[in-house]
Amino acid sequence: MDNDPIAVAFTDSPLGRVLAAATVNGLCAVYLGDDDAMLLTVLCAEFRATPIIGGSLPEVAVAAIAAYLRNEANLPPLPLDLYGTPFQQRVWQALLAIPRGSTRTYGQLACDLGLPVTAARAVGRACATNPLAVVVPCHRAIGADGKLHGFRWGIERKWALLALEGGLLPEG
């Protein structure tokens, strides 16, 4: 990423605080947490030496995400500016194809990408590095055992997102 500024906005949601960050091209980060300062620290660590400013795109996006998390509206299409390896980009695109209310195992996602099921760990790692919580729905990826495994923003939030979306909830 170059040193173009990143605009940032915060809001409350049923899952805690939401940070949305965007470049001129689209959303580059959506984080969930309990504290704005912590979320901003994570953003600054991931986008080193990039100026952080206010802006309208993340304000619109964070409002839409909060409405979605309150189950008041569907998540509208939002412009994205994803930064990652080509493999991560492929996994994130596969996540975008999982419909609301559905889940896929990491192994199924690997197979969707034309990889052997043994690539499930690599797929899981790409999910763990997804910078766009909720928007790129990595919460819809589950373990082959039908259980929730790892979620950058906490298993409780992953569970809450799946419940919100009305999908079949895996076992604890």
C-alpha positions in Angstrom: 0.0 0.0 0.0 1.2 3.5 -0.8 1.0 6.4 1.7 -2.4 7.7 0.6 -4.3 8.6 3.7 -6.8 6.3 5.3 -10.1 7.8 6.5 -11.5 6.3 9.7 -14.9 6.3 11.5 -16.1 4.6 14.6 -19.6 3.6 15.9 -21.3 1.5 18.5 -23.0 -1.8 17.6 -24.4 -4.8 19.4 -21.0 -6.5 19.0 -19.1 -3.6 20.5 -17.2 -0.8 18.8 -16.8 -0.9 15.0 -14.0 0.8 13.1 -14.3 1.3 9.4 -11.3 2.6 7.4 -11.1 3.5 3.8 -8.7 4.6 1.1 -9.9 6.6 -1.9 -10.6 3.3 -3.5 -12.8 1.7 -0.9 -12.9 0.0 2.5 -9.6 -1.4 3.6 -10.4 -2.4 7.2 -13.4 -3.1 9.4 -12.5 -4.1 12.9 -14.6 -5.1 15.9 -13.6 -4.5 19.5 -14.3 -2.9 22.8 -12.1 0.2 22.6 -11.5 2.8 19.9 -7.9 3.3 21.0 -7.1 -0.4 20.7 -8.8 -0.6 17.3 -6.9 2.4 16.0 -3.6 0.9 17.4 -4.3 -2.3 15.4 -5.1 -0.2 12.3 -1.9 1.8 12.6 0.2 -1.4 13.1 -1.3 -2.9 9.9 -1.0 0.2 7.8 2.3 1.6 9.0 3.3 5.1 8.0 -0.1 5.8 6.5 -1.7 9.0 7.6 -5.1 8.6 9.3 -7.8 11.1 8.7 -11.6 11.5 8.9 -13.8 11.0 5.9 -17.2 10.3 4.5 -16.9 6.8 3.0 -16.0 5.1 6.3 -18.8 7.1 8.0 -21.4 5.8 5.5 -19.9 2.2 5.8 -19.7 2.1 9.6 -23.4 3.3 9.7 -24.4 0.6 7.3 -22.5 -2.1 9.2 -24.0 -1.0 12.5 -27.5 -1.1 11.0 -26.7 -4.6 9.7 -25.5 -5.7 13.1 -28.7 -4.4 14.7 -30.6 -6.5 12.1 -32.2 -3.3 10.7 -31.0 -3.6 7.1 -29.1 -5.8 4.7 -25.4 -5.0 4.2 -25.3 -2.9 1.0 -22.5 -3.4 -1.5 -19.6 -1.3 -0.4 -16.5 -0.5 -2.4 -13.5 -2.6 -1.2 -9.8 -2.0 -1.3 -8.4 -5.3 -0.1 -4.7 -5.7 0.5 -3.2 -9.1 0.8 -1.3 -11.9 -1.0 -2.9 -13.4 -4.1 -3.8 -16.5 -2.1 -5.5 -14.3 0.6 -7.4 -12.4 -2.1 -8.7 -15.7 -3.5 -9.9 -16.9 -0.1 -11.5 -13.6 0.7 -13.3 -13.7 -2.7 -14.6 -17.2 -1.9 -15.8 -15.9 1.5 -17.8 -13.2 -0.3 -19.6 -15.9 -2.2 -21.0 -17.6 0.9 -24.6 -16.4 1.3 -26.0 -15.0 4.5 -27.3 -17.8 6.7 -24.8 -20.4 5.3 -21.5 -21.7 6.4 -18.6 -23.5 4.7 -15.9 -25.5 6.3 -12.3 -24.4 5.7 -11.9 -27.7 3.7 -14.9 -26.9 1.6 -13.5 -23.5 0.9 -10.2 -25.1 -0.1 -12.0 -27.4 -2.5 -14.0 -24.4 -3.9 -10.6 -22.9 -4.7 -9.5 -26.0 -6.5 -7.1 -27.0 -3.7 -7.0 -30.3 -1.8 -8.9 -30.4 1.5 -5.5 -30.5 3.2 -5.2 -26.8 2.4 -7.8 -26.1 5.0 -5.2 -24.7 7.4 -3.9 -22.3 4.8 -7.5 -21.2 4.1 -8.1 -20.8 7.9 -4.9 -18.6 8.1 -6.1 -16.4 5.3 -9.5 -16.0 7.1 -7.6 -15.0 10.2 -5.9 -12.2 8.4 -9.1 -10.9 6.8 -9.1 -7.1 7.5 -12.8 -6.6 6.7 -14.9 -8.1 9.6 -18.5 -8.7 8.7 -18.0 -7.3 5.1 -15.8 -10.2 4.0 -17.7 -12.8 6.0 -15.0 -15.0 7.5 -17.3 -15.7 10.4 -19.1 -18.1 8.0 -16.1 -20.4 7.8 -16.2 -23.2 10.4 -14.2 -26.3 11.3 -14.7 -29.7 9.7 -15.9 -30.9 13.1 -18.8 -28.4 12.9 -17.5 -26.2 15.6 -16.4 -22.6 15.6 -12.7 -22.1 15.4 -10.7 -18.9 15.7 -12.1 -15.5 14.9 -9.9 -12.5 15.0 -12.6 -10.6 16.9 -13.5 -13.3 19.3 -15.5 -16.5 19.1 -18.4 -14.8 21.0 -18.7 -12.3 18.1 -18.5 -15.1 15.5 -21.3 -16.9 17.2 -23.4 -13.7 17.4 -22.9 -13.0 13.7 -24.0 -16.4 12.7 -27.0 -16.2 15.0 -27.9 -12.7 13.5 -27.7 -14.2 10.0 -30.1 -17.0 10.9 -27.8 -19.8 9.9 -27.6 -23.2 11.5 -25.4 -22.7 14.4 -22.6 -25.2 14.8 -22.0 -26.8 18.1 -20.1 -24.7 20.7 
